[in-house]
């Protein structure tokens, strides 16, 4: 991007000489905060690097994190994390036998992966 800025304006002699002044412009070709577009080869290399990173992760692996608000988030179950607070997790885990039994009893009504 080229920017033109006024350096000075010289009024000069307005007499009979016909000199009405000089406007001096300078051009600046600074490229502040502008990066060059990556080439096709650079983009291709970056894509390959990102694909390597994602293939290193085991699909189906669960990851646990403490959220900003103090809840425990489980990543890897679906598109979004499941986040519950400590008391909620303990209540759910205390009922794990009943939950597993409920799931088995209602399996025919549930949407299963691959159906």
N, C-alpha and C positions, 0 to 999 in steps of 0.2 A: 504494500500500500504506500503510495506516495502522498506526502502531506506538504502543502505549500503554506508557509507562514510569512507574515509580513515582518521583515527585519527593520526596515526604516522607510519613512516617507520624507523625501527632501523637497520642500516647496520651491527651492531655487529662486531665481529672479523672475518675478512676474511682470517685468518691464516690457518694453517693446520687442524684446528678443524672441518672444513666443514660447519661452521655456515655462511650462506649466508644472514642472516638478518631476521627480523620478520616484517611481514605486519600485522598491527592490524586493524581490521575492527569492527565497531560497527553498530548495526542495529537500525534503528529508525522506530518506528511504529506510527508516527504521522499521523493524518488524517486531515490535514489542508484543509479547504474549501470543505470537502466532507461530505455530510449528508447521513445518513442511508436511504435506500429505505423505503417508507411508507408501512405498512402492508395492507393487503386486507381490514381489518376492518377500518383502518384509512382512506383509500381511499373512502370506502363506506360512512363513516360518513361525509367526506368532500363533496362528491357528494350530499348527502341529504341536507347539509347546503346550497350549491349553488342553488339547486332546490327550496328551501324555499325562497331564496332571489328573484329569478326570478318570482315565482308565486305571490309574493307580489305586483309586478308591474302590473298596469292595462294595458292590451293590447289595442292598439289604442290611448293611451294617448300621447299627443304631449309635447315635452320638448324643451325649447328655451335656447340657450347658446350664449355667445359672443365668437367668435373664436379668435385665437391668432393674426390674421391679422386684427381684428376689424369688421368682418362681423357678421351677426346674422345667426346662424345655427338652423334649425328646425329638431329635431330628432323624429322618430316615424312614419314618412310617408312611409318609405320603408327601404331597407337595409342600405342605406347611407343617411347621413343628406343632407338637402337642405340648401345651404349657399348663402346669398345675402348680399350686403352692404346696408346701411341705405337708400340711394337714390333709390336703386332698389326695396326695400321693399315698400317704399312710393309710387313709380310709380305703382307697382303691386296692392297695396291696393286701390289706386285711381281708378283703372280699374276693381275693383271686380265685379261690376254690369255687365259690358260687358263680363268679363270672365265667370261668371255664366251663362249668356245668351248663349254665344258661346258653353259652355259645353252641355247645354240642347239641342241646335239645332243640335249638332253633336254626340249626345249620341249613335245613332245607328252605327256609324263608330268607336266608341271608344271601346277599350278593357276594360271590366269591371270585377271586381273581381268575381270569380265563373263561368266565361265563358271559 
